Amino acid sequence: MGMGLWTAWRGDDPQDPWQVARWLAGSVLVHDGIVVPLTLLAGLVVARLRARRAVRGGLLVAASLTAVAFPVVFRPGTPANPSVLPLDYGRNWLLLLGLTAVVTAVTALAAPWTGRSRRRGRGGGRGAPRRP
Protein backbone atom coordinates (compact mmCIF):
# COMPACT_ATOMS: atom_id res chain seq x y z
CA MET A 1 0.00 0.00 0.00
CA GLY A 2 2.86 2.31 0.80
CA MET A 3 4.41 1.77 -2.61
CA GLY A 4 1.07 2.44 -4.29
CA LEU A 5 0.61 5.68 -2.36
CA TRP A 6 4.18 6.75 -3.12
CA THR A 7 3.70 6.10 -6.86
CA ALA A 8 0.32 7.82 -6.97
CA TRP A 9 1.46 10.97 -5.19
CA ARG A 10 4.93 11.16 -6.79
CA GLY A 11 3.46 11.43 -10.27
CA ASP A 12 4.97 8.39 -12.06
CA ASP A 13 1.48 7.01 -12.55
CA PRO A 14 -0.67 8.83 -15.13
CA GLN A 15 -3.61 8.77 -12.68
CA ASP A 16 -4.66 12.07 -11.16
CA PRO A 17 -4.00 11.90 -7.37
CA TRP A 18 -7.37 13.53 -6.66
CA GLN A 19 -9.10 10.87 -8.75
CA VAL A 20 -7.40 8.22 -6.62
CA ALA A 21 -8.49 10.04 -3.45
CA ARG A 22 -12.10 10.21 -4.72
CA TRP A 23 -12.01 6.50 -5.56
CA LEU A 24 -10.70 5.64 -2.09
CA ALA A 25 -13.36 7.83 -0.43
CA GLY A 26 -16.04 6.20 -2.59
CA SER A 27 -14.87 2.73 -1.66
CA VAL A 28 -15.09 3.61 2.05
CA LEU A 29 -18.61 4.97 1.55
CA VAL A 30 -19.73 1.87 -0.36
CA HIS A 31 -18.23 -0.41 2.28
CA ASP A 32 -19.68 1.43 5.26
CA GLY A 33 -22.99 2.35 3.62
CA ILE A 34 -23.84 -0.85 1.73
CA VAL A 35 -21.61 -3.83 2.54
CA VAL A 36 -21.63 -3.55 6.34
CA PRO A 37 -25.41 -3.00 6.70
CA LEU A 38 -26.16 -5.90 4.35
CA THR A 39 -23.76 -8.13 6.27
CA LEU A 40 -25.39 -7.22 9.58
CA LEU A 41 -28.86 -7.81 8.13
CA ALA A 42 -27.80 -11.21 6.79
CA GLY A 43 -26.38 -12.05 10.22
CA LEU A 44 -29.69 -11.19 11.89
CA VAL A 45 -31.64 -13.32 9.41
CA VAL A 46 -29.25 -16.29 9.62
CA ALA A 47 -29.26 -16.20 13.44
CA ARG A 48 -32.97 -17.07 13.39
CA LEU A 49 -32.63 -20.10 11.10
CA ARG A 50 -32.50 -23.70 12.27
CA ALA A 51 -29.72 -24.62 9.85
CA ARG A 52 -27.44 -21.72 10.77
CA ARG A 53 -24.19 -23.59 10.21
CA ALA A 54 -25.02 -24.67 6.67
CA VAL A 55 -26.28 -21.22 5.69
CA ARG A 56 -23.27 -19.48 7.24
CA GLY A 57 -20.93 -21.79 5.35
CA GLY A 58 -22.77 -21.22 2.09
CA LEU A 59 -22.68 -17.45 2.54
CA LEU A 60 -18.98 -17.57 3.34
CA VAL A 61 -18.23 -19.57 0.19
CA ALA A 62 -20.44 -17.29 -1.94
CA ALA A 63 -18.75 -14.16 -0.57
CA SER A 64 -15.31 -15.65 -1.21
CA LEU A 65 -16.23 -16.58 -4.78
CA THR A 66 -17.58 -13.09 -5.36
CA ALA A 67 -14.46 -11.44 -3.96
CA VAL A 68 -12.24 -13.51 -6.25
CA ALA A 69 -14.43 -13.13 -9.35
CA PHE A 70 -15.30 -9.45 -8.90
CA PRO A 71 -12.35 -7.94 -10.84
CA VAL A 72 -12.89 -10.04 -13.97
CA VAL A 73 -16.69 -10.18 -13.89
CA PHE A 74 -17.18 -6.44 -13.43
CA ARG A 75 -14.20 -5.19 -15.43
CA PRO A 76 -14.89 -2.08 -17.50
CA GLY A 77 -14.89 -2.55 -21.26
CA THR A 78 -13.30 -5.28 -23.32
CA PRO A 79 -9.58 -6.05 -23.09
CA ALA A 80 -7.48 -5.07 -26.11
CA ASN A 81 -6.05 -8.59 -26.28
CA PRO A 82 -8.91 -11.16 -26.43
CA SER A 83 -6.66 -13.92 -25.11
CA VAL A 84 -6.16 -12.14 -21.77
CA LEU A 85 -9.60 -13.07 -20.37
CA PRO A 86 -10.91 -15.67 -22.85
CA LEU A 87 -13.67 -17.28 -20.75
CA ASP A 88 -17.19 -16.21 -19.83
CA TYR A 89 -16.38 -15.39 -16.22
CA GLY A 90 -19.81 -13.99 -15.40
CA ARG A 91 -21.52 -17.23 -16.41
CA ASN A 92 -18.97 -19.35 -14.53
CA TRP A 93 -19.36 -17.22 -11.40
CA LEU A 94 -23.15 -17.60 -11.52
CA LEU A 95 -22.83 -21.36 -12.03
CA LEU A 96 -20.56 -21.66 -8.99
CA LEU A 97 -22.95 -19.53 -6.91
CA GLY A 98 -25.82 -21.80 -8.00
CA LEU A 99 -23.83 -24.90 -7.09
CA THR A 100 -23.02 -23.35 -3.72
CA ALA A 101 -26.72 -22.65 -3.14
CA VAL A 102 -27.67 -26.24 -4.02
CA VAL A 103 -25.01 -27.75 -1.74
CA THR A 104 -26.06 -25.39 1.05
CA ALA A 105 -29.73 -26.30 0.64
CA VAL A 106 -28.99 -30.04 0.61
CA THR A 107 -26.80 -29.68 3.69
CA ALA A 108 -29.44 -27.62 5.51
CA LEU A 109 -32.21 -30.07 4.63
CA ALA A 110 -30.12 -33.09 5.61
CA ALA A 111 -29.13 -31.65 9.00
CA PRO A 112 -32.13 -33.05 10.95
CA TRP A 113 -31.35 -36.60 9.79
CA THR A 114 -27.65 -36.45 10.59
CA GLY A 115 -28.19 -35.57 14.26
CA ARG A 116 -25.88 -32.57 14.13
CA SER A 117 -28.64 -30.03 14.50
CA ARG A 118 -29.61 -31.05 18.05
CA ARG A 119 -28.39 -28.93 20.92
CA ARG A 120 -26.28 -30.48 23.62
CA GLY A 121 -28.23 -29.49 26.68
CA ARG A 122 -29.34 -26.09 27.83
CA GLY A 123 -25.87 -24.54 27.90
CA GLY A 124 -25.90 -23.81 24.18
CA GLY A 125 -22.98 -25.80 22.83
CA ARG A 126 -19.52 -27.15 23.35
CA GLY A 127 -18.09 -24.24 25.31
CA ALA A 128 -20.82 -24.04 27.93
CA PRO A 129 -19.81 -25.00 31.48
CA ARG A 130 -21.34 -28.17 32.90
CA ARG A 131 -23.46 -28.06 35.98
CA PRO A 132 -22.55 -30.41 38.86
C-alpha positions as CSV (number, residue, x, y, z in Angstrom):
1,M,0.0,0.0,0.0
2,G,2.9,2.3,0.8
3,M,4.4,1.8,-2.6
4,G,1.1,2.4,-4.3
5,L,0.6,5.7,-2.4
6,W,4.2,6.7,-3.1
7,T,3.7,6.1,-6.9
8,A,0.3,7.8,-7.0
9,W,1.5,11.0,-5.2
10,R,4.9,11.2,-6.8
11,G,3.5,11.4,-10.3
12,D,5.0,8.4,-12.1
13,D,1.5,7.0,-12.6
14,P,-0.7,8.8,-15.1
15,Q,-3.6,8.8,-12.7
16,D,-4.7,12.1,-11.2
17,P,-4.0,11.9,-7.4
18,W,-7.4,13.5,-6.7
19,Q,-9.1,10.9,-8.7
20,V,-7.4,8.2,-6.6
21,A,-8.5,10.0,-3.5
22,R,-12.1,10.2,-4.7
23,W,-12.0,6.5,-5.6
24,L,-10.7,5.6,-2.1
25,A,-13.4,7.8,-0.4
26,G,-16.0,6.2,-2.6
27,S,-14.9,2.7,-1.7
28,V,-15.1,3.6,2.0
29,L,-18.6,5.0,1.5
30,V,-19.7,1.9,-0.4
31,H,-18.2,-0.4,2.3
32,D,-19.7,1.4,5.3
33,G,-23.0,2.4,3.6
34,I,-23.8,-0.9,1.7
35,V,-21.6,-3.8,2.5
36,V,-21.6,-3.5,6.3
37,P,-25.4,-3.0,6.7
38,L,-26.2,-5.9,4.3
39,T,-23.8,-8.1,6.3
40,L,-25.4,-7.2,9.6
41,L,-28.9,-7.8,8.1
42,A,-27.8,-11.2,6.8
43,G,-26.4,-12.1,10.2
44,L,-29.7,-11.2,11.9
45,V,-31.6,-13.3,9.4
46,V,-29.3,-16.3,9.6
47,A,-29.3,-16.2,13.4
48,R,-33.0,-17.1,13.4
49,L,-32.6,-20.1,11.1
50,R,-32.5,-23.7,12.3
51,A,-29.7,-24.6,9.8
52,R,-27.4,-21.7,10.8
53,R,-24.2,-23.6,10.2
54,A,-25.0,-24.7,6.7
55,V,-26.3,-21.2,5.7
56,R,-23.3,-19.5,7.2
57,G,-20.9,-21.8,5.4
58,G,-22.8,-21.2,2.1
59,L,-22.7,-17.5,2.5
60,L,-19.0,-17.6,3.3
61,V,-18.2,-19.6,0.2
62,A,-20.4,-17.3,-1.9
63,A,-18.8,-14.2,-0.6
64,S,-15.3,-15.6,-1.2
65,L,-16.2,-16.6,-4.8
66,T,-17.6,-13.1,-5.4
67,A,-14.5,-11.4,-4.0
68,V,-12.2,-13.5,-6.2
69,A,-14.4,-13.1,-9.3
70,F,-15.3,-9.4,-8.9
71,P,-12.3,-7.9,-10.8
72,V,-12.9,-10.0,-14.0
73,V,-16.7,-10.2,-13.9
74,F,-17.2,-6.4,-13.4
75,R,-14.2,-5.2,-15.4
76,P,-14.9,-2.1,-17.5
77,G,-14.9,-2.5,-21.3
78,T,-13.3,-5.3,-23.3
79,P,-9.6,-6.1,-23.1
80,A,-7.5,-5.1,-26.1
81,N,-6.1,-8.6,-26.3
82,P,-8.9,-11.2,-26.4
83,S,-6.7,-13.9,-25.1
84,V,-6.2,-12.1,-21.8
85,L,-9.6,-13.1,-20.4
86,P,-10.9,-15.7,-22.9
87,L,-13.7,-17.3,-20.7
88,D,-17.2,-16.2,-19.8
89,Y,-16.4,-15.4,-16.2
90,G,-19.8,-14.0,-15.4
91,R,-21.5,-17.2,-16.4
92,N,-19.0,-19.3,-14.5
93,W,-19.4,-17.2,-11.4
94,L,-23.2,-17.6,-11.5
95,L,-22.8,-21.4,-12.0
96,L,-20.6,-21.7,-9.0
97,L,-23.0,-19.5,-6.9
98,G,-25.8,-21.8,-8.0
99,L,-23.8,-24.9,-7.1
100,T,-23.0,-23.4,-3.7
101,A,-26.7,-22.7,-3.1
102,V,-27.7,-26.2,-4.0
103,V,-25.0,-27.8,-1.7
104,T,-26.1,-25.4,1.1
105,A,-29.7,-26.3,0.6
106,V,-29.0,-30.0,0.6
107,T,-26.8,-29.7,3.7
108,A,-29.4,-27.6,5.5
109,L,-32.2,-30.1,4.6
110,A,-30.1,-33.1,5.6
111,A,-29.1,-31.6,9.0
112,P,-32.1,-33.0,10.9
113,W,-31.3,-36.6,9.8
114,T,-27.6,-36.5,10.6
115,G,-28.2,-35.6,14.3
116,R,-25.9,-32.6,14.1
117,S,-28.6,-30.0,14.5
118,R,-29.6,-31.0,18.0
119,R,-28.4,-28.9,20.9
120,R,-26.3,-30.5,23.6
121,G,-28.2,-29.5,26.7
122,R,-29.3,-26.1,27.8
123,G,-25.9,-24.5,27.9
124,G,-25.9,-23.8,24.2
125,G,-23.0,-25.8,22.8
126,R,-19.5,-27.1,23.3
127,G,-18.1,-24.2,25.3
128,A,-20.8,-24.0,27.9
129,P,-19.8,-25.0,31.5
130,R,-21.3,-28.2,32.9
131,R,-23.5,-28.1,36.0
132,P,-22.5,-30.4,38.9
